[in-house]
Structures are given as structure tokens and as C-alpha cells.
Amino acid sequence: MIPLFAVVRVHADGRRFGLWLPLFLAWLLLLPLLLVLLPFVVIGCLVARMNPLRLLKTVWQLLAGLSGTNVDVQYGERQVQVRMF
């Protein structure tokens, strides 16, 4: 399943800041754009002799693989954490 939320936490200069990002809203906003671009992607795949269904499946698997991703970056006293679920 594609990630629906992202949590971003920033620790800098003794202060903490956390932010919840609802990714499902971004997916809903991108859906009409994807539907408009879909025929162009299919035509491009056919011109390049690629299977469009295989391409869509691969993109879906890539997005689904983002779920459970944890990224921690630390530089000196500053730290940024991003978690997707």
C-alpha cells in the first residue's frame, strides 16, 4: 500500500519541531493529473516498444515500497527524521 502519512521531525538548537503530512491528500490532488497524462504515457510506451501495464505495475510497486521508509539525517547538533507510513 502506498504511504498515506509522513512525519517530519526537526531537532535544532535545542528546539524540536514535528509535522504530520497527510500524503493521501497529495495522492488525491495528483490523481486528475495522472489520469490526463495516462494516454501520453501509454502512447510513449507503445512507441518505445514497452509494455504499459508493466510500467504502471513497476511505478505502483515503487510507490508501495516507500511505506515504512525511515530517513535520519544528522549534522552536528541538528537532526531531521522523516518517517512514512
C-alpha positions in Angstrom: 0.0 0.0 0.0 1.3 3.5 -0.8 2.2 5.7 2.2 -0.6 7.8 3.5 1.2 9.9 6.1 4.7 11.3 6.6 6.1 12.5 9.9 8.9 15.0 9.8 10.8 15.8 13.0 13.5 18.5 13.2 15.8 18.9 16.2 17.9 22.0 16.0 19.4 24.4 18.6 17.7 22.7 21.5 14.3 23.1 19.9 12.0 20.4 18.5 9.6 20.7 15.7 7.3 18.0 14.4 5.0 18.0 11.4 2.5 15.4 10.1 2.0 15.5 6.4 -1.2 13.8 5.0 0.1 12.2 1.8 -3.3 10.9 0.9 -4.3 14.5 0.1 -1.3 14.8 -2.2 -2.3 11.5 -4.0 -5.9 12.8 -4.4 -4.6 16.1 -5.9 -2.3 14.2 -8.3 -4.9 11.8 -9.4 -6.6 14.1 -12.0 -3.2 15.0 -13.4 -2.2 11.3 -13.7 -5.4 10.5 -15.5 -4.8 13.3 -18.0 -1.2 12.1 -18.6 -2.0 8.4 -18.8 -2.8 8.3 -22.6 0.5 10.1 -23.3 2.4 7.5 -21.2 0.7 4.7 -23.0 1.5 6.1 -26.4 5.1 6.7 -25.3 5.4 3.1 -24.1 4.0 1.8 -27.4 6.4 4.0 -29.4 9.3 2.7 -27.2 8.0 -0.8 -27.5 7.5 -1.2 -23.8 4.6 -2.9 -22.0 2.5 0.0 -20.4 0.9 -2.4 -17.9 4.3 -3.5 -16.7 5.5 0.1 -16.4 2.4 1.0 -14.3 2.9 -2.0 -12.1 6.5 -1.1 -11.6 5.6 2.5 -10.6 3.0 1.2 -8.2 5.5 -1.2 -6.6 8.0 1.7 -6.3 5.4 3.9 -4.5 4.2 1.0 -2.3 7.9 0.3 -1.3 8.1 3.8 0.2 5.8 2.8 3.0 7.9 2.1 6.1 10.7 4.3 5.0 12.7 6.0 7.7 15.3 8.6 6.9 17.5 10.1 9.6 20.0 12.9 8.8 22.2 14.4 11.5 24.8 17.2 11.1 26.3 18.4 14.4 23.5 19.3 16.8 20.9 19.3 14.0 18.8 16.3 13.2 16.0 15.6 10.7 13.9 12.5 10.8 11.3 11.5 8.1 9.1 8.5 8.5 6.5 7.4 6.0 3.6 5.0 6.8 
